[in-house]
Amino acid sequence: MHFVAFGYYLEIMPKYIPFGREVVYVTGVLEIVGGVALLVPSLRRAAGIGLILLLIAVFPANVQMLINARKQATPMLEELLLWLRLPVQALLIVWVWNSTRPPERVSRSKSWR
């Protein structure tokens, strides 16, 4: 969506972040690369770490989205959803972390024979 709805993503870039246009493109590319890397078992853990760092890096844009909505007197339900989106970012980080962890090994003494 970074490339399809570029203008929208550029609007939610906080003004204090330099090179906003480039950042939108780079984060879009990183999302694609991270998603593809998740499909490669040997890269899955590194992809997870990269995607977690990306989720942290884009958090200011989520905050900016809320700030923009409040300035524009957005309907209350939409604003509520933007407020809820902020803690969802933390849940996404936990989900990525858990989904990219190596499987736990079961010792032979505990496994069923």
A tleap script that builds the chain and sets N, CA, C and O, in Angstrom:
source leaprc.protein.ff14SB
mol = sequence {
  NMET HIE PHE VAL ALA PHE GLY TYR TYR LEU
  GLU ILE MET PRO LYS TYR ILE PRO PHE GLY
  ARG GLU VAL VAL TYR VAL THR GLY VAL LEU
  GLU ILE VAL GLY GLY VAL ALA LEU LEU VAL
  PRO SER LEU ARG ARG ALA ALA GLY ILE GLY
  LEU ILE LEU LEU LEU ILE ALA VAL PHE PRO
  ALA ASN VAL GLN MET LEU ILE ASN ALA ARG
  LYS GLN ALA THR PRO MET LEU GLU GLU LEU
  LEU LEU TRP LEU ARG LEU PRO VAL GLN ALA
  LEU LEU ILE VAL TRP VAL TRP ASN SER THR
  ARG PRO PRO GLU ARG VAL SER ARG SER LYS
  SER TRP CARG
}
set mol.1.N position { 0.812 -1.196 0.000 }
set mol.1.CA position { 0.000 0.000 0.000 }
set mol.1.C position { 0.862 1.269 0.000 }
set mol.1.O position { 0.391 2.342 -0.378 }
set mol.2.N position { 2.116 1.144 0.422 }
set mol.2.CA position { 3.000 2.309 0.429 }
set mol.2.C position { 3.134 2.908 -0.974 }
set mol.2.O position { 3.348 4.111 -1.125 }
set mol.3.N position { 3.008 2.065 -1.986 }
set mol.3.CA position { 3.194 2.526 -3.354 }
set mol.3.C position { 1.862 2.858 -4.025 }
set mol.3.O position { 1.810 3.705 -4.916 }
set mol.4.N position { 0.790 2.197 -3.601 }
set mol.4.CA position { -0.539 2.428 -4.180 }
set mol.4.C position { -1.166 3.688 -3.597 }
set mol.4.O position { -1.735 4.498 -4.329 }
set mol.5.N position { -1.060 3.853 -2.277 }
set mol.5.CA position { -1.645 5.012 -1.581 }
set mol.5.C position { -0.530 5.890 -1.028 }
set mol.5.O position { -0.548 6.273 0.142 }
set mol.6.N position { 0.440 6.201 -1.881 }
set mol.6.CA position { 1.636 6.926 -1.442 }
set mol.6.C position { 1.292 8.237 -0.744 }
set mol.6.O position { 1.878 8.556 0.290 }
set mol.7.N position { 0.360 8.994 -1.289 }
set mol.7.CA position { -0.006 10.289 -0.711 }
set mol.7.C position { -0.506 10.163 0.719 }
set mol.7.O position { -0.183 10.988 1.574 }
set mol.8.N position { -1.292 9.132 0.974 }
set mol.8.CA position { -1.805 8.910 2.328 }
set mol.8.C position { -0.660 8.639 3.297 }
set mol.8.O position { -0.621 9.195 4.395 }
set mol.9.N position { 0.260 7.791 2.890 }
set mol.9.CA position { 1.393 7.467 3.763 }
set mol.9.C position { 2.289 8.684 3.979 }
set mol.9.O position { 2.845 8.867 5.062 }
set mol.10.N position { 2.425 9.506 2.955 }
set mol.10.CA position { 3.234 10.715 3.105 }
set mol.10.C position { 2.581 11.690 4.090 }
set mol.10.O position { 3.278 12.378 4.835 }
set mol.11.N position { 1.245 11.751 4.093 }
set mol.11.CA position { 0.526 12.626 5.026 }
set mol.11.C position { 0.722 12.232 6.484 }
set mol.11.O position { 0.714 13.094 7.363 }
set mol.12.N position { 0.899 10.940 6.750 }
set mol.12.CA position { 1.025 10.503 8.143 }
set mol.12.C position { 2.484 10.446 8.601 }
set mol.12.O position { 2.777 10.033 9.723 }
set mol.13.N position { 3.391 10.866 7.718 }
set mol.13.CA position { 4.797 10.953 8.128 }
set mol.13.C position { 4.952 12.182 9.009 }
set mol.13.O position { 4.656 13.292 8.566 }
set mol.14.N position { 5.409 12.013 10.245 }
set mol.14.CA position { 5.644 13.199 11.090 }
set mol.14.C position { 6.629 14.141 10.405 }
set mol.14.O position { 7.610 13.705 9.804 }
set mol.15.N position { 6.354 15.423 10.506 }
set mol.15.CA position { 7.174 16.432 9.814 }
set mol.15.C position { 8.602 16.491 10.344 }
set mol.15.O position { 9.501 16.965 9.649 }
set mol.16.N position { 8.819 16.014 11.570 }
set mol.16.CA position { 10.177 16.073 12.126 }
set mol.16.C position { 11.078 14.965 11.582 }
set mol.16.O position { 12.281 14.965 11.847 }
set mol.17.N position { 10.517 14.029 10.829 }
set mol.17.CA position { 11.325 12.966 10.234 }
set mol.17.C position { 11.785 13.445 8.856 }
set mol.17.O position { 10.960 13.721 7.986 }
set mol.18.N position { 13.099 13.543 8.659 }
set mol.18.CA position { 13.594 14.048 7.366 }
set mol.18.C position { 13.388 13.022 6.248 }
set mol.18.O position { 13.248 11.826 6.502 }
set mol.19.N position { 13.374 13.508 5.027 }
set mol.19.CA position { 13.264 12.658 3.836 }
set mol.19.C position { 12.008 11.782 3.871 }
set mol.19.O position { 12.074 10.573 3.650 }
set mol.20.N position { 10.865 12.413 4.151 }
set mol.20.CA position { 9.610 11.683 4.290 }
set mol.20.C position { 9.272 10.817 3.093 }
set mol.20.O position { 8.870 9.666 3.260 }
set mol.21.N position { 9.426 11.348 1.887 }
set mol.21.CA position { 9.110 10.574 0.676 }
set mol.21.C position { 9.947 9.306 0.617 }
set mol.21.O position { 9.433 8.219 0.352 }
set mol.22.N position { 11.233 9.456 0.864 }
set mol.22.CA position { 12.140 8.314 0.802 }
set mol.22.C position { 11.813 7.294 1.883 }
set mol.22.O position { 11.874 6.086 1.651 }
set mol.23.N position { 11.466 7.787 3.057 }
set mol.23.CA position { 11.137 6.885 4.169 }
set mol.23.C position { 9.897 6.054 3.833 }
set mol.23.O position { 9.839 4.867 4.154 }
set mol.24.N position { 8.914 6.671 3.193 }
set mol.24.CA position { 7.710 5.919 2.803 }
set mol.24.C position { 8.091 4.792 1.841 }
set mol.24.O position { 7.646 3.656 2.002 }
set mol.25.N position { 8.915 5.112 0.844 }
set mol.25.CA position { 9.343 4.077 -0.107 }
set mol.25.C position { 10.168 2.989 0.578 }
set mol.25.O position { 9.931 1.801 0.362 }
set mol.26.N position { 11.126 3.388 1.396 }
set mol.26.CA position { 12.010 2.414 2.047 }
set mol.26.C position { 11.215 1.496 2.978 }
set mol.26.O position { 11.439 0.285 2.986 }
set mol.27.N position { 10.287 2.060 3.764 }
set mol.27.CA position { 9.508 1.209 4.666 }
set mol.27.C position { 8.607 0.258 3.874 }
set mol.27.O position { 8.368 -0.870 4.304 }
set mol.28.N position { 8.114 0.704 2.733 }
set mol.28.CA position { 7.329 -0.185 1.878 }
set mol.28.C position { 8.161 -1.350 1.364 }
set mol.28.O position { 7.720 -2.500 1.389 }
set mol.29.N position { 9.366 -1.045 0.898 }
set mol.29.CA position { 10.268 -2.095 0.418 }
set mol.29.C position { 10.621 -3.046 1.561 }
set mol.29.O position { 10.627 -4.264 1.379 }
set mol.30.N position { 10.915 -2.490 2.741 }
set mol.30.CA position { 11.278 -3.336 3.883 }
set mol.30.C position { 10.132 -4.257 4.296 }
set mol.30.O position { 10.368 -5.397 4.696 }
set mol.31.N position { 8.893 -3.773 4.203 }
set mol.31.CA position { 7.750 -4.636 4.517 }
set mol.31.C position { 7.684 -5.806 3.542 }
set mol.31.O position { 7.451 -6.944 3.947 }
set mol.32.N position { 7.888 -5.526 2.262 }
set mol.32.CA position { 7.843 -6.589 1.256 }
set mol.32.C position { 8.979 -7.581 1.469 }
set mol.32.O position { 8.758 -8.792 1.467 }
set mol.33.N position { 10.183 -7.073 1.651 }
set mol.33.CA position { 11.347 -7.944 1.864 }
set mol.33.C position { 11.149 -8.784 3.125 }
set mol.33.O position { 11.426 -9.983 3.121 }
set mol.34.N position { 10.673 -8.159 4.202 }
set mol.34.CA position { 10.433 -8.904 5.441 }
set mol.34.C position { 9.378 -9.981 5.258 }
set mol.34.O position { 9.531 -11.092 5.763 }
set mol.35.N position { 8.315 -9.663 4.543 }
set mol.35.CA position { 7.262 -10.652 4.299 }
set mol.35.C position { 7.764 -11.829 3.480 }
set mol.35.O position { 7.450 -12.979 3.787 }
set mol.36.N position { 8.538 -11.552 2.445 }
set mol.36.CA position { 9.093 -12.627 1.621 }
set mol.36.C position { 10.089 -13.453 2.435 }
set mol.36.O position { 10.107 -14.679 2.334 }
set mol.37.N position { 10.910 -12.789 3.236 }
set mol.37.CA position { 11.912 -13.503 4.043 }
set mol.37.C position { 11.256 -14.423 5.066 }
set mol.37.O position { 11.850 -15.426 5.462 }
set mol.38.N position { 10.040 -14.097 5.498 }
set mol.38.CA position { 9.329 -14.998 6.420 }
set mol.38.C position { 9.058 -16.356 5.793 }
set mol.38.O position { 8.912 -17.351 6.504 }
set mol.39.N position { 8.990 -16.404 4.483 }
set mol.39.CA position { 8.709 -17.655 3.782 }
set mol.39.C position { 9.920 -18.567 3.684 }
set mol.39.O position { 9.788 -19.743 3.344 }
set mol.40.N position { 11.101 -18.033 3.980 }
set mol.40.CA position { 12.339 -18.808 3.902 }
set mol.40.C position { 12.731 -19.204 5.325 }
set mol.40.O position { 13.132 -18.350 6.116 }
set mol.41.N position { 12.618 -20.497 5.657 }
set mol.41.CA position { 12.875 -20.910 7.049 }
set mol.41.C position { 14.193 -20.415 7.628 }
set mol.41.O position { 14.244 -20.034 8.798 }
set mol.42.N position { 15.248 -20.414 6.840 }
set mol.42.CA position { 16.544 -19.978 7.383 }
set mol.42.C position { 16.608 -18.475 7.630 }
set mol.42.O position { 17.484 -18.001 8.354 }
set mol.43.N position { 15.689 -17.726 7.036 }
set mol.43.CA position { 15.668 -16.265 7.221 }
set mol.43.C position { 14.561 -15.805 8.157 }
set mol.43.O position { 14.486 -14.625 8.500 }
set mol.44.N position { 13.700 -16.730 8.571 }
set mol.44.CA position { 12.496 -16.366 9.316 }
set mol.44.C position { 12.802 -15.563 10.576 }
set mol.44.O position { 12.138 -14.560 10.836 }
set mol.45.N position { 13.784 -15.978 11.359 }
set mol.45.CA position { 14.094 -15.279 12.611 }
set mol.45.C position { 14.605 -13.869 12.331 }
set mol.45.O position { 14.169 -12.911 12.970 }
set mol.46.N position { 15.524 -13.740 11.381 }
set mol.46.CA position { 16.056 -12.413 11.028 }
set mol.46.C position { 14.935 -11.529 10.479 }
set mol.46.O position { 14.878 -10.335 10.775 }
set mol.47.N position { 14.050 -12.119 9.681 }
set mol.47.CA position { 12.916 -11.354 9.149 }
set mol.47.C position { 12.024 -10.867 10.281 }
set mol.47.O position { 11.549 -9.731 10.259 }
set mol.48.N position { 11.798 -11.727 11.270 }
set mol.48.CA position { 10.976 -11.336 12.412 }
set mol.48.C position { 11.582 -10.164 13.169 }
set mol.48.O position { 10.879 -9.221 13.533 }
set mol.49.N position { 12.871 -10.225 13.401 }
set mol.49.CA position { 13.548 -9.128 14.101 }
set mol.49.C position { 13.461 -7.848 13.275 }
set mol.49.O position { 13.200 -6.772 13.813 }
set mol.50.N position { 13.680 -7.967 11.965 }
set mol.50.CA position { 13.581 -6.810 11.099 }
set mol.50.C position { 12.177 -6.218 11.087 }
set mol.50.O position { 12.015 -4.998 11.114 }
set mol.51.N position { 11.166 -7.074 11.048 }
set mol.51.CA position { 9.788 -6.584 11.042 }
set mol.51.C position { 9.416 -5.948 12.380 }
set mol.51.O position { 8.648 -4.987 12.419 }
set mol.52.N position { 9.952 -6.476 13.462 }
set mol.52.CA position { 9.717 -5.851 14.772 }
set mol.52.C position { 10.335 -4.455 14.804 }
set mol.52.O position { 9.710 -3.503 15.271 }
set mol.53.N position { 11.554 -4.340 14.310 }
set mol.53.CA position { 12.196 -3.016 14.254 }
set mol.53.C position { 11.392 -2.071 13.365 }
set mol.53.O position { 11.279 -0.881 13.660 }
set mol.54.N position { 10.837 -2.600 12.284 }
set mol.54.CA position { 10.015 -1.774 11.395 }
set mol.54.C position { 8.729 -1.338 12.092 }
set mol.54.O position { 8.314 -0.186 11.962 }
set mol.55.N position { 8.098 -2.246 12.828 }
set mol.55.CA position { 6.885 -1.876 13.574 }
set mol.55.C position { 7.177 -0.768 14.590 }
set mol.55.O position { 6.353 0.123 14.797 }
set mol.56.N position { 8.338 -0.827 15.215 }
set mol.56.CA position { 8.726 0.225 16.154 }
set mol.56.C position { 8.986 1.535 15.396 }
set mol.56.O position { 8.582 2.609 15.841 }
set mol.57.N position { 9.658 1.430 14.257 }
set mol.57.CA position { 10.011 2.624 13.489 }
set mol.57.C position { 8.789 3.347 12.938 }
set mol.57.O position { 8.801 4.573 12.830 }
set mol.58.N position { 7.734 2.614 12.589 }
set mol.58.CA position { 6.560 3.266 12.003 }
set mol.58.C position { 5.556 3.725 13.058 }
set mol.58.O position { 4.542 4.333 12.715 }
set mol.59.N position { 5.814 3.450 14.306 }
set mol.59.CA position { 4.893 3.865 15.366 }
set mol.59.C position { 4.623 5.374 15.350 }
set mol.59.O position { 3.474 5.775 15.535 }
set mol.60.N position { 5.636 6.227 15.136 }
set mol.60.CA position { 5.337 7.668 15.066 }
set mol.60.C position { 4.310 8.016 13.975 }
set mol.60.O position { 3.552 8.973 14.135 }
set mol.61.N position { 4.277 7.269 12.891 }
set mol.61.CA position { 3.278 7.524 11.850 }
set mol.61.C position { 1.876 7.190 12.364 }
set mol.61.O position { 0.910 7.865 12.007 }
set mol.62.N position { 1.759 6.159 13.197 }
set mol.62.CA position { 0.462 5.825 13.791 }
set mol.62.C position { -0.012 6.947 14.714 }
set mol.62.O position { -1.193 7.294 14.737 }
set mol.63.N position { 0.927 7.503 15.469 }
set mol.63.CA position { 0.592 8.630 16.342 }
set mol.63.C position { 0.199 9.837 15.492 }
set mol.63.O position { -0.766 10.532 15.810 }
set mol.64.N position { 0.942 10.088 14.414 }
set mol.64.CA position { 0.638 11.214 13.539 }
set mol.64.C position { -0.740 11.063 12.905 }
set mol.64.O position { -1.453 12.050 12.724 }
set mol.65.N position { -1.118 9.827 12.568 }
set mol.65.CA position { -2.446 9.584 12.019 }
set mol.65.C position { -3.528 10.035 12.994 }
set mol.65.O position { -4.520 10.646 12.597 }
set mol.66.N position { -3.328 9.728 14.267 }
set mol.66.CA position { -4.273 10.140 15.304 }
set mol.66.C position { -4.284 11.667 15.453 }
set mol.66.O position { -5.349 12.274 15.565 }
set mol.67.N position { -3.116 12.272 15.454 }
set mol.67.CA position { -3.030 13.738 15.555 }
set mol.67.C position { -3.755 14.394 14.388 }
set mol.67.O position { -4.507 15.349 14.583 }
set mol.68.N position { -3.537 13.889 13.177 }
set mol.68.CA position { -4.210 14.438 11.991 }
set mol.68.C position { -5.726 14.294 12.118 }
set mol.68.O position { -6.468 15.217 11.784 }
set mol.69.N position { -6.177 13.157 12.592 }
set mol.69.CA position { -7.615 12.915 12.733 }
set mol.69.C position { -8.231 13.873 13.746 }
set mol.69.O position { -9.334 14.378 13.538 }
set mol.70.N position { -7.525 14.120 14.834 }
set mol.70.CA position { -8.049 15.032 15.857 }
set mol.70.C position { -8.114 16.464 15.334 }
set mol.70.O position { -9.041 17.202 15.668 }
set mol.71.N position { -7.153 16.858 14.527 }
set mol.71.CA position { -7.160 18.206 13.948 }
set mol.71.C position { -8.306 18.376 12.954 }
set mol.71.O position { -8.831 19.477 12.787 }
set mol.72.N position { -8.688 17.289 12.299 }
set mol.72.CA position { -9.724 17.352 11.269 }
set mol.72.C position { -11.113 17.035 11.822 }
set mol.72.O position { -12.063 16.888 11.053 }
set mol.73.N position { -11.240 16.931 13.119 }
set mol.73.CA position { -12.529 16.609 13.748 }
set mol.73.C position { -13.149 15.354 13.137 }
set mol.73.O position { -14.306 15.350 12.715 }
set mol.74.N position { -12.356 14.305 13.103 }
set mol.74.CA position { -12.796 13.020 12.571 }
set mol.74.C position { -13.912 12.462 13.452 }
set mol.74.O position { -13.930 12.724 14.655 }
set mol.75.N position { -14.848 11.695 12.875 }
set mol.75.CA position { -15.899 11.084 13.689 }
set mol.75.C position { -15.322 10.292 14.863 }
set mol.75.O position { -14.236 9.719 14.768 }
set mol.76.N position { -16.059 10.271 15.959 }
set mol.76.CA position { -15.584 9.679 17.211 }
set mol.76.C position { -15.174 8.209 17.044 }
set mol.76.O position { -14.166 7.786 17.610 }
set mol.77.N position { -15.941 7.430 16.280 }
set mol.77.CA position { -15.615 6.014 16.108 }
set mol.77.C position { -14.265 5.848 15.413 }
set mol.77.O position { -13.454 5.012 15.810 }
set mol.78.N position { -14.035 6.638 14.388 }
set mol.78.CA position { -12.763 6.558 13.681 }
set mol.78.C position { -11.596 6.940 14.595 }
set mol.78.O position { -10.545 6.300 14.578 }
set mol.79.N position { -11.797 7.987 15.386 }
set mol.79.CA position { -10.747 8.384 16.323 }
set mol.79.C position { -10.498 7.293 17.357 }
set mol.79.O position { -9.352 7.020 17.713 }
set mol.80.N position { -11.570 6.671 17.838 }
set mol.80.CA position { -11.423 5.570 18.798 }
set mol.80.C position { -10.597 4.438 18.198 }
set mol.80.O position { -9.729 3.875 18.866 }
set mol.81.N position { -10.868 4.107 16.941 }
set mol.81.CA position { -10.096 3.048 16.282 }
set mol.81.C position { -8.625 3.415 16.162 }
set mol.81.O position { -7.756 2.552 16.284 }
set mol.82.N position { -8.342 4.691 15.922 }
set mol.82.CA position { -6.946 5.127 15.851 }
set mol.82.C position { -6.274 5.051 17.224 }
set mol.82.O position { -5.092 4.721 17.316 }
set mol.83.N position { -7.014 5.352 18.282 }
set mol.83.CA position { -6.476 5.188 19.641 }
set mol.83.C position { -6.181 3.715 19.908 }
set mol.83.O position { -5.146 3.380 20.485 }
set mol.84.N position { -7.089 2.835 19.488 }
set mol.84.CA position { -6.904 1.398 19.716 }
set mol.84.C position { -5.750 0.837 18.897 }
set mol.84.O position { -5.123 -0.150 19.284 }
set mol.85.N position { -5.477 1.467 17.773 }
set mol.85.CA position { -4.391 1.001 16.924 }
set mol.85.C position { -3.035 1.106 17.622 }
set mol.85.O position { -2.138 0.305 17.359 }
set mol.86.N position { -2.884 2.079 18.501 }
set mol.86.CA position { -1.590 2.277 19.160 }
set mol.86.C position { -1.166 1.056 19.982 }
set mol.86.O position { -0.054 0.566 19.784 }
set mol.87.N position { -2.002 0.540 20.897 }
set mol.87.CA position { -1.571 -0.662 21.617 }
set mol.87.C position { -1.550 -1.918 20.738 }
set mol.87.O position { -0.857 -2.885 21.055 }
set mol.88.N position { -2.300 -1.906 19.646 }
set mol.88.CA position { -2.276 -3.054 18.736 }
set mol.88.C position { -0.876 -3.226 18.150 }
set mol.88.O position { -0.460 -4.344 17.845 }
set mol.89.N position { -0.155 -2.125 17.994 }
set mol.89.CA position { 1.215 -2.213 17.480 }
set mol.89.C position { 2.067 -3.106 18.393 }
set mol.89.O position { 2.879 -3.897 17.912 }
set mol.90.N position { 1.878 -2.974 19.705 }
set mol.90.CA position { 2.618 -3.825 20.654 }
set mol.90.C position { 2.194 -5.288 20.493 }
set mol.90.O position { 3.031 -6.187 20.555 }
set mol.91.N position { 0.911 -5.523 20.289 }
set mol.91.CA position { 0.432 -6.895 20.077 }
set mol.91.C position { 1.011 -7.487 18.796 }
set mol.91.O position { 1.333 -8.674 18.748 }
set mol.92.N position { 1.142 -6.666 17.767 }
set mol.92.CA position { 1.744 -7.145 16.522 }
set mol.92.C position { 3.209 -7.522 16.732 }
set mol.92.O position { 3.691 -8.505 16.170 }
set mol.93.N position { 3.902 -6.743 17.536 }
set mol.93.CA position { 5.300 -7.062 17.839 }
set mol.93.C position { 5.400 -8.412 18.539 }
set mol.93.O position { 6.242 -9.237 18.184 }
set mol.94.N position { 4.545 -8.639 19.530 }
set mol.94.CA position { 4.542 -9.929 20.246 }
set mol.94.C position { 4.199 -11.059 19.289 }
set mol.94.O position { 4.819 -12.122 19.335 }
set mol.95.N position { 3.217 -10.838 18.423 }
set mol.95.CA position { 2.808 -11.861 17.457 }
set mol.95.C position { 3.949 -12.222 16.516 }
set mol.95.O position { 4.216 -13.401 16.281 }
set mol.96.N position { 4.630 -11.197 15.971 }
set mol.96.CA position { 5.759 -11.463 15.077 }
set mol.96.C position { 6.851 -12.222 15.822 }
set mol.96.O position { 7.409 -13.187 15.299 }
set mol.97.N position { 7.154 -11.786 17.040 }
set mol.97.CA position { 8.199 -12.448 17.832 }
set mol.97.C position { 7.864 -13.926 18.052 }
set mol.97.O position { 8.709 -14.799 17.849 }
set mol.98.N position { 6.646 -14.191 18.462 }
set mol.98.CA position { 6.245 -15.571 18.737 }
set mol.98.C position { 6.156 -16.417 17.473 }
set mol.98.O position { 6.469 -17.608 17.499 }
set mol.99.N position { 5.739 -15.821 16.388 }
set mol.99.CA position { 5.565 -16.607 15.166 }
set mol.99.C position { 6.881 -16.884 14.445 }
set mol.99.O position { 6.921 -17.733 13.555 }
set mol.100.N position { 7.940 -16.199 14.801 }
set mol.100.CA position { 9.217 -16.421 14.126 }
set mol.100.C position { 10.247 -17.100 15.026 }
set mol.100.O position { 11.400 -17.288 14.636 }
set mol.101.N position { 9.819 -17.466 16.234 }
set mol.101.CA position { 10.737 -18.191 17.119 }
set mol.101.C position { 10.946 -19.595 16.580 }
set mol.101.O position { 10.040 -20.177 15.983 }
set mol.102.N position { 12.135 -20.140 16.786 }
set mol.102.CA position { 12.338 -21.533 16.395 }
set mol.102.C position { 11.430 -22.434 17.238 }
set mol.102.O position { 11.159 -22.122 18.398 }
set mol.103.N position { 10.965 -23.535 16.674 }
set mol.103.CA position { 10.102 -24.426 17.456 }
set mol.103.C position { 10.857 -24.993 18.658 }
set mol.103.O position { 12.055 -25.269 18.590 }
set mol.104.N position { 10.128 -25.157 19.751 }
set mol.104.CA position { 10.759 -25.729 20.943 }
set mol.104.C position { 11.014 -27.206 20.701 }
set mol.104.O position { 10.189 -27.915 20.124 }
set mol.105.N position { 12.143 -27.638 21.142 }
set mol.105.CA position { 12.497 -29.047 20.989 }
set mol.105.C position { 11.990 -29.815 22.203 }
set mol.105.O position { 12.138 -29.359 23.337 }
set mol.106.N position { 11.412 -30.943 21.973 }
set mol.106.CA position { 10.929 -31.800 23.033 }
set mol.106.C position { 11.983 -32.847 23.320 }
set mol.106.O position { 12.429 -33.545 22.410 }
set mol.107.N position { 12.384 -32.964 24.568 }
set mol.107.CA position { 13.402 -33.950 24.894 }
set mol.107.C position { 12.802 -35.344 24.776 }
set mol.107.O position { 11.592 -35.519 24.915 }
set mol.108.N position { 13.653 -36.338 24.518 }
set mol.108.CA position { 13.171 -37.703 24.339 }
set mol.108.C position { 12.509 -38.247 25.600 }
set mol.108.O position { 11.589 -39.059 25.511 }
set mol.109.N position { 12.955 -37.819 26.752 }
set mol.109.CA position { 12.388 -38.349 27.984 }
set mol.109.C position { 10.952 -37.863 28.192 }
set mol.109.O position { 10.182 -38.514 28.896 }
set mol.110.N position { 10.586 -36.746 27.599 }
set mol.110.CA position { 9.250 -36.211 27.776 }
set mol.110.C position { 8.312 -36.551 26.613 }
set mol.110.O position { 7.101 -36.352 26.711 }
set mol.111.N position { 8.867 -37.057 25.528 }
set mol.111.CA position { 8.016 -37.335 24.376 }
set mol.111.C position { 7.338 -38.695 24.541 }
set mol.111.O position { 7.825 -39.570 25.257 }
set mol.112.N position { 6.220 -38.844 23.871 }
set mol.112.CA position { 5.511 -40.126 23.875 }
set mol.112.C position { 6.221 -41.088 22.964 }
set mol.112.O position { 6.703 -40.702 21.899 }
set mol.113.N position { 6.288 -42.296 23.356 }
set mol.113.CA position { 6.963 -43.310 22.521 }
set mol.113.C position { 5.945 -44.197 21.867 }
set mol.113.O position { 6.308 -45.111 21.127 }
savepdb mol mol.pdb
quit
